[in-house]
Amino acid sequence: MLAKNRAPEKGKIGFLAILFISLALCLSIGTAAFIFMNSYFDQHKTDQIALHMPFVVLTSVSTFIIFVLLGIIFNRITIERTYVRELKNFKDFTDSIHNAQSEREVYERMYEFICRTVTVNNITLFYKNTIPVEGMDNNLENPWQRLGHEKVPLCNMSPSKCPVIRTGRECRIVSIQNGIKCAYQLNEYKQGSYVCLTIVSIDSPQSILQLYSQYENEFNDALIHKIKSYTEIAKTLIKSRRKISTLDKSSKYDNLTKVYNRGYFVEFLKKQVEIALYSKENLSIMILDIDFFKKINDTYGHFAGDHVLALFAKLVVKEVRVTDLVARYGGEEFVVVLPSTDVVTAYDVAERVRQAVEKAYMPPYGDIDIPSISCSIGVSTLPLYSNNKDDLIKTADLALYQAKRDGRNMTKVYDKTMAMIKKE
């Protein structure tokens, strides 16, 4: 694909070079033959001009034809070798990015490949990360991520002001010194040329590839076409990985509160129980219930109730560790899984959450003032009170029920006497 598109241009240049070289060689050999024949006939005191000129012409024409043919063959071989090399590069690129498991990994592999195959001074890739990745620092307030090795960036890439993002069109500067440059380019770059290309665009550009060279007019149509050949392949895969990530996210997270949903919690807890039993470590869970939540719904409406649920989830996430899992269990009930945590520590964490909720200010929902809330929490620990997933949930639920029976806004740890409690 790459070499075929560039082969006609290379072929024209190569053919003109062949004609020029062959003509020069023809004239050189013809001149040498003429001098030789002239010298020969002078030595033998003969005047054979009738034989002299045809021999020179025949020698020159034969030489010209031979060199033209050899040049054409050599040029063709060179083009074919370039074609094969470009095809191999293209295959290596597609194989590499198709093995990428995530959108971010596609960008990283594309960036590394372009750095290896395109010889310019600086290459920077900006992409918009709108899907959180587990185990990474996801700053979704400023979702633009950057891949690059340069010490000083080419421009002050402001997503709200960048002309490439605003218009969706590529930006090609053929001469920084003599031409019109981007208004956001930094002054450290005083000469050379650069180009900014969009890779993925969904309503607006989601990723930009920026290339800089210290030489002017470096980015001709052939080079731009080559780069776009790679980005077009990557674009399809990036969109595919983004859809998969979105579906994966929706299958794991609660849409309202943005914490994990019940299905994911059950699978996560199952794995954690297996790990805890194998490693002989403690595993604790907390089940939390917002006190008098039905009254909030009935008094202020379900939209205000949803507002409270989302705020409550944020408070819980803020007070637990990054290694703990917070999930919405159902309705106004939430659950927290605390790996490698004994019952005493689990109680302390539960109390910290409860007190934070009790003290938290509830911002109004529109023009509706929301009163402060509280929560009740039940705690249980494996293997102290259970030895399987279902019993761990059941014992924590009984402890929660006891907290609600005893007046709410408190934490209760399961004990065996609670097994006799009958829920109303």
C-alpha positions as CSV (number, residue, x, y, z in Angstrom):
1,M,0.0,0.0,0.0
2,L,2.7,2.5,1.0
3,A,5.3,1.7,-1.7
4,K,2.7,1.4,-4.5
5,N,1.6,4.9,-3.8
6,R,5.1,6.3,-3.8
7,A,6.5,4.1,-6.7
8,P,5.3,6.3,-9.6
9,E,7.1,9.3,-8.2
10,K,10.3,7.3,-7.5
11,G,10.0,5.7,-10.9
12,K,9.9,9.1,-12.7
13,I,12.9,10.4,-10.8
14,G,14.8,7.2,-11.4
15,F,14.1,7.1,-15.1
16,L,15.2,10.6,-15.7
17,A,18.4,9.9,-13.7
18,I,19.0,6.8,-15.9
19,L,18.6,8.8,-19.1
20,F,20.9,11.5,-17.9
21,I,23.6,9.1,-16.8
22,S,23.3,6.9,-19.9
23,L,23.5,10.0,-22.2
24,A,26.6,11.2,-20.3
25,L,28.2,7.8,-20.6
26,C,27.2,7.6,-24.2
27,L,28.8,10.9,-25.0
28,S,31.9,10.0,-23.0
29,I,32.4,6.7,-24.7
30,G,31.5,8.1,-28.1
31,T,34.1,10.9,-27.7
32,A,36.7,8.4,-26.5
33,A,35.9,6.1,-29.5
34,F,36.2,9.1,-31.9
35,I,39.5,10.1,-30.4
36,F,40.8,6.6,-30.6
37,M,39.7,6.0,-34.2
38,N,41.0,9.4,-35.2
39,S,44.4,8.6,-33.6
40,Y,44.4,5.2,-35.3
41,F,43.7,6.5,-38.7
42,D,46.3,9.3,-38.3
43,Q,49.0,6.7,-37.4
44,H,48.2,4.6,-40.5
45,K,48.0,7.6,-42.7
46,T,44.5,6.7,-44.0
47,D,41.4,8.6,-44.3
48,Q,38.5,6.2,-43.6
49,I,35.9,8.7,-42.5
50,A,33.1,6.7,-44.0
51,L,34.0,3.8,-41.7
52,H,35.0,6.1,-38.9
53,M,31.7,7.8,-38.1
54,P,29.4,4.8,-38.3
55,F,31.6,2.9,-35.8
56,V,31.5,5.8,-33.4
57,V,27.8,6.2,-33.7
58,L,27.2,2.5,-33.4
59,T,29.4,2.3,-30.3
60,S,27.6,5.3,-28.7
61,V,24.1,4.1,-29.5
62,S,24.9,0.6,-28.3
63,T,26.4,1.9,-25.1
64,F,23.4,4.2,-24.5
65,I,20.9,1.3,-25.0
66,I,22.9,-1.0,-22.7
67,F,23.2,1.5,-19.9
68,V,19.5,2.5,-20.2
69,L,18.4,-1.1,-20.0
70,L,20.8,-1.8,-17.0
71,G,19.6,1.4,-15.3
72,I,15.9,0.5,-15.8
73,I,16.5,-3.0,-14.3
74,F,18.4,-1.5,-11.4
75,N,15.7,1.1,-10.8
76,R,13.0,-1.5,-10.9
77,I,14.9,-3.7,-8.4
78,T,15.3,-0.7,-6.1
79,I,11.6,0.1,-6.3
80,E,10.7,-3.5,-5.6
81,R,13.0,-3.7,-2.6
82,T,11.5,-0.5,-1.3
83,Y,8.1,-1.9,-1.8
84,V,9.0,-5.1,0.0
85,R,10.5,-3.2,2.9
86,E,7.5,-0.9,3.2
87,L,5.2,-4.0,3.1
88,K,7.2,-5.6,5.9
89,N,7.0,-2.4,8.0
90,F,3.3,-2.2,7.4
91,K,2.8,-5.9,8.4
92,D,5.0,-5.4,11.5
93,F,2.9,-2.4,12.4
94,T,-0.5,-4.1,12.0
95,D,0.7,-7.2,13.9
96,S,2.0,-5.0,16.7
97,I,-1.1,-2.9,17.3
98,H,-3.6,-5.8,16.8
99,N,-2.0,-7.4,19.8
100,A,-2.7,-4.3,21.9
101,Q,-5.3,-5.0,24.6
102,S,-6.4,-1.4,25.3
103,E,-6.8,2.0,23.5
104,R,-3.8,3.3,25.4
105,E,-1.6,0.4,24.3
106,V,-2.6,1.0,20.7
107,Y,-1.4,4.6,21.0
108,E,1.8,3.6,22.7
109,R,2.7,1.0,20.0
110,M,1.8,3.4,17.2
111,Y,4.0,6.1,18.7
112,E,7.0,3.7,19.2
113,F,6.6,2.4,15.6
114,I,6.5,5.9,14.0
115,C,9.5,7.0,16.1
116,R,11.5,4.1,14.6
117,T,10.4,4.5,11.0
118,V,10.1,8.3,10.5
119,T,13.3,10.3,10.9
120,V,12.4,13.7,12.3
121,N,13.6,15.5,15.4
122,N,10.6,15.4,17.7
123,I,7.4,13.3,17.7
124,T,4.6,13.8,20.2
125,L,1.3,12.1,20.5
126,F,-1.7,13.6,22.4
127,Y,-4.7,11.5,23.1
128,K,-7.9,12.1,25.1
129,N,-8.4,9.5,27.8
130,T,-12.1,9.5,28.8
131,I,-12.3,6.0,30.2
132,P,-10.6,5.3,33.6
133,V,-8.0,2.6,33.7
134,E,-7.6,0.6,36.8
135,G,-4.2,0.9,38.5
136,M,-3.5,4.3,36.9
137,D,-3.8,7.9,37.9
138,N,-6.8,9.0,35.9
139,N,-7.3,12.7,35.8
140,L,-10.5,13.0,33.9
141,E,-10.8,16.7,34.6
142,N,-7.9,17.2,32.2
143,P,-8.2,14.0,30.1
144,W,-5.5,14.8,27.5
145,Q,-2.5,12.5,27.9
146,R,0.9,13.0,26.2
147,L,3.5,10.6,24.7
148,G,6.8,12.2,23.9
149,H,10.5,12.3,24.7
150,E,11.3,16.0,23.9
151,K,12.5,18.2,26.8
152,V,10.7,21.2,25.6
153,P,7.3,20.7,23.9
154,L,6.7,22.3,20.5
155,C,3.6,24.1,21.6
156,N,1.4,24.9,24.6
157,M,-1.2,22.4,23.7
158,S,-4.4,23.8,25.1
159,P,-7.4,21.6,24.1
160,S,-9.8,24.5,24.3
161,K,-7.7,26.7,22.0
162,C,-5.8,24.3,19.7
163,P,-6.8,25.0,16.1
164,V,-6.5,21.4,15.1
165,I,-8.9,20.4,17.8
166,R,-11.3,23.2,17.1
167,T,-11.4,22.7,13.3
168,G,-10.5,19.0,12.9
169,R,-8.1,19.9,10.1
170,E,-4.4,19.2,9.9
171,C,-1.9,22.0,10.4
172,R,1.3,21.9,8.2
173,I,3.9,24.6,8.8
174,V,6.6,24.5,6.0
175,S,8.8,27.1,7.5
176,I,8.7,28.4,11.1
177,Q,11.1,31.2,10.2
178,N,9.5,32.5,7.0
179,G,6.0,31.3,7.1
180,I,2.8,31.6,9.2
181,K,3.1,29.5,12.4
182,C,0.7,28.3,15.0
183,A,-0.2,31.0,17.6
184,Y,0.5,28.5,20.4
185,Q,3.9,27.4,19.2
186,L,6.7,28.0,21.8
187,N,9.4,30.5,21.0
188,E,12.2,28.0,21.7
189,Y,11.6,26.6,18.1
190,K,12.8,29.3,15.8
191,Q,13.4,27.4,12.6
192,G,12.3,24.2,10.8
193,S,8.9,22.8,10.0
194,Y,6.2,20.8,11.6
195,V,2.8,19.1,11.1
196,C,-0.1,18.2,13.4
197,L,-2.4,15.4,12.2
198,T,-5.6,14.2,13.7
199,I,-5.7,10.4,14.3
200,V,-9.2,9.8,15.8
201,S,-12.1,12.2,15.6
202,I,-15.4,11.5,17.3
203,D,-17.4,14.7,17.2
204,S,-14.1,16.4,17.8
205,P,-10.5,15.2,17.5
206,Q,-9.6,12.6,20.2
207,S,-5.9,12.3,19.3
208,I,-3.2,14.4,17.6
209,L,0.2,13.4,16.2
210,Q,2.7,16.2,16.1
211,L,6.0,15.9,14.2
212,Y,8.8,18.5,14.1
213,S,11.9,18.8,11.9
214,Q,14.8,21.3,12.2
215,Y,14.7,21.5,8.4
216,E,12.2,23.5,6.3
217,N,9.8,21.8,3.9
218,E,10.5,18.4,5.5
219,F,6.9,17.2,5.4
220,N,6.0,16.6,1.8
221,D,2.9,14.8,0.5
222,A,4.7,11.5,0.3
223,L,5.8,11.5,3.9
224,I,2.4,12.7,5.1
225,H,0.7,9.9,3.1
226,K,3.0,7.4,4.7
227,I,2.2,8.5,8.2
228,K,-1.5,8.6,7.5
229,S,-1.3,5.1,6.2
230,Y,-0.3,4.0,9.7
231,T,-2.7,6.2,11.5
232,E,-5.7,5.1,9.4
233,I,-5.0,1.5,10.4
234,A,-4.6,2.5,14.1
235,K,-7.8,4.6,14.0
236,T,-10.1,1.6,13.4
237,L,-8.5,-0.4,16.2
238,I,-8.5,2.6,18.6
239,K,-12.3,3.0,18.1
240,S,-12.8,-0.7,18.5
241,R,-10.8,-0.8,21.8
242,R,-12.7,2.2,23.0
243,K,-16.1,0.6,22.4
244,I,-14.9,-2.6,24.2
245,S,-13.6,-0.5,27.1
246,T,-16.9,1.4,27.3
247,L,-18.9,-1.9,27.3
248,D,-16.6,-3.4,29.9
249,K,-17.0,-0.3,32.0
250,S,-20.8,-0.4,31.8
251,S,-20.8,-4.0,32.7
252,K,-18.8,-3.4,35.9
253,Y,-19.9,0.0,37.2
254,D,-23.2,1.4,38.5
255,N,-24.3,4.2,36.2
256,L,-25.6,6.4,38.9
257,T,-22.9,6.3,41.6
258,K,-19.9,5.3,39.4
259,V,-18.8,2.7,41.9
260,Y,-18.8,-1.0,41.0
261,N,-22.1,-2.8,40.6
262,R,-23.4,-5.9,42.4
263,G,-22.4,-8.3,39.7
264,Y,-18.8,-7.3,39.7
265,F,-18.8,-7.2,43.5
266,V,-19.9,-10.9,43.7
267,E,-17.2,-12.0,41.3
268,F,-14.5,-9.9,43.0
269,L,-15.5,-11.2,46.4
270,K,-15.4,-14.8,45.2
271,K,-11.8,-14.4,44.0
272,Q,-10.8,-12.6,47.3
273,V,-12.3,-15.4,49.4
274,E,-10.2,-18.0,47.4
275,I,-7.1,-15.9,47.9
276,A,-7.8,-15.4,51.6
277,L,-8.4,-19.1,52.3
278,Y,-5.3,-20.1,50.3
279,S,-3.0,-17.5,52.0
280,K,-4.7,-17.8,55.4
281,E,-5.2,-14.1,55.6
282,N,-8.2,-12.1,56.9
283,L,-10.8,-10.8,54.6
284,S,-13.4,-8.3,55.8
285,I,-16.5,-6.7,54.3
286,M,-18.8,-3.8,55.3
287,I,-22.4,-3.5,54.3
288,L,-23.6,0.1,54.5
289,D,-27.2,1.5,54.5
290,I,-28.3,5.1,54.3
291,D,-30.5,5.8,57.3
292,F,-34.1,6.8,56.5
293,F,-33.4,7.0,52.8
294,K,-37.0,6.3,51.9
295,K,-38.0,9.4,53.7
296,I,-35.6,11.5,51.5
297,N,-37.2,10.0,48.4
298,D,-40.7,10.6,49.6
299,T,-40.0,14.1,50.8
300,Y,-37.7,15.5,48.1
301,G,-38.3,13.2,45.1
302,H,-36.3,10.5,43.4
303,F,-34.0,12.8,41.6
304,A,-32.9,14.3,44.9
305,G,-32.5,10.8,46.2
306,D,-30.2,9.9,43.3
307,H,-28.2,13.0,44.1
308,V,-27.8,11.7,47.7
309,L,-26.8,8.3,46.6
310,A,-24.0,9.7,44.3
311,L,-22.7,11.9,47.0
312,F,-22.7,9.1,49.6
313,A,-20.7,6.8,47.2
314,K,-18.1,9.5,46.8
315,L,-17.8,9.9,50.6
316,V,-17.2,6.2,51.0
317,V,-14.7,5.9,48.3
318,K,-12.8,8.9,49.8
319,E,-12.5,7.2,53.2
320,V,-11.3,3.7,52.2
321,R,-8.0,2.5,50.7
322,V,-7.3,2.3,47.0
323,T,-7.0,-1.5,47.4
324,D,-10.5,-1.7,48.8
325,L,-13.5,-2.2,46.5
326,V,-16.7,-0.1,46.9
327,A,-19.9,-1.4,45.2
328,R,-23.5,-0.6,45.2
329,Y,-25.3,-3.6,46.6
330,G,-28.8,-2.5,45.8
331,G,-31.1,0.5,46.5
332,E,-29.4,2.5,49.2
333,E,-27.2,-0.3,50.3
334,F,-23.5,-0.3,49.5
335,V,-20.7,-2.8,50.3
336,V,-17.0,-2.5,50.8
337,V,-14.5,-5.4,50.4
338,L,-11.3,-5.0,52.5
339,P,-8.7,-7.5,51.5
340,S,-6.0,-8.5,54.1
341,T,-7.9,-6.8,56.9
342,D,-8.7,-8.1,60.3
343,V,-11.9,-7.4,62.2
344,V,-10.5,-4.6,64.4
345,T,-9.1,-2.7,61.4
346,A,-12.3,-3.2,59.5
347,Y,-14.3,-1.7,62.4
348,D,-12.0,1.3,62.5
349,V,-12.4,1.8,58.8
350,A,-16.2,1.5,59.1
351,E,-16.3,4.1,61.9
352,R,-14.2,6.5,59.9
353,V,-16.7,6.2,57.0
354,R,-19.7,6.5,59.3
355,Q,-18.3,9.6,61.0
356,A,-17.3,11.2,57.7
357,V,-20.9,10.7,56.4
358,E,-22.4,12.1,59.6
359,K,-20.3,15.3,59.4
360,A,-20.5,15.8,55.6
361,Y,-22.4,18.7,54.2
362,M,-25.0,17.8,51.7
363,P,-25.0,20.3,48.8
364,P,-28.5,21.3,47.6
365,Y,-30.0,19.7,44.6
366,G,-31.1,22.6,42.4
367,D,-33.2,24.7,44.7
368,I,-33.9,21.8,47.1
369,D,-31.9,21.9,50.4
370,I,-30.9,18.3,51.4
371,P,-30.5,17.6,55.1
372,S,-27.5,15.8,56.5
373,I,-27.5,12.1,56.4
374,S,-26.2,9.2,58.4
375,C,-25.6,5.5,57.8
376,S,-25.6,2.2,59.5
377,I,-22.8,-0.4,58.9
378,G,-22.4,-4.1,59.5
379,V,-19.0,-5.7,59.5
380,S,-17.9,-9.4,59.2
381,T,-14.6,-11.1,58.7
382,L,-13.4,-14.3,57.2
383,P,-12.3,-16.8,58.6
384,L,-13.4,-15.5,62.0
385,Y,-17.2,-15.6,61.3
386,S,-17.4,-17.4,58.0
387,N,-15.5,-19.6,55.6
388,N,-17.2,-18.9,52.3
389,K,-18.6,-16.0,50.3
390,D,-22.2,-16.5,51.0
391,D,-21.8,-16.7,54.8
392,L,-19.5,-13.7,54.8
393,I,-22.2,-11.6,53.1
394,K,-24.9,-13.1,55.3
395,T,-23.1,-12.3,58.6
396,A,-22.3,-8.8,57.6
397,D,-26.0,-8.3,56.6
398,L,-27.1,-9.5,60.1
399,A,-24.6,-7.1,61.7
400,L,-26.1,-4.3,59.6
401,Y,-29.6,-5.3,60.7
402,Q,-28.6,-5.2,64.3
403,A,-27.2,-1.7,63.9
404,K,-30.5,-0.5,62.5
405,R,-32.4,-2.2,65.3
406,D,-30.3,-0.6,67.9
407,G,-31.0,3.0,66.6
408,R,-29.1,3.4,63.4
409,N,-26.0,5.7,62.7
410,M,-23.7,3.1,64.2
411,T,-21.3,0.2,63.3
412,K,-21.9,-3.3,64.5
413,V,-19.5,-6.3,64.1
414,Y,-21.1,-9.7,63.7
415,D,-21.3,-12.0,66.6
416,K,-22.9,-15.4,67.0
417,T,-25.9,-14.1,69.0
418,M,-27.0,-12.3,65.8
419,A,-27.6,-15.6,64.1
420,M,-30.8,-15.9,66.2
421,I,-32.2,-12.6,65.0
422,K,-35.2,-12.8,62.7
423,K,-35.5,-10.0,60.3
424,E,-38.8,-8.2,60.2
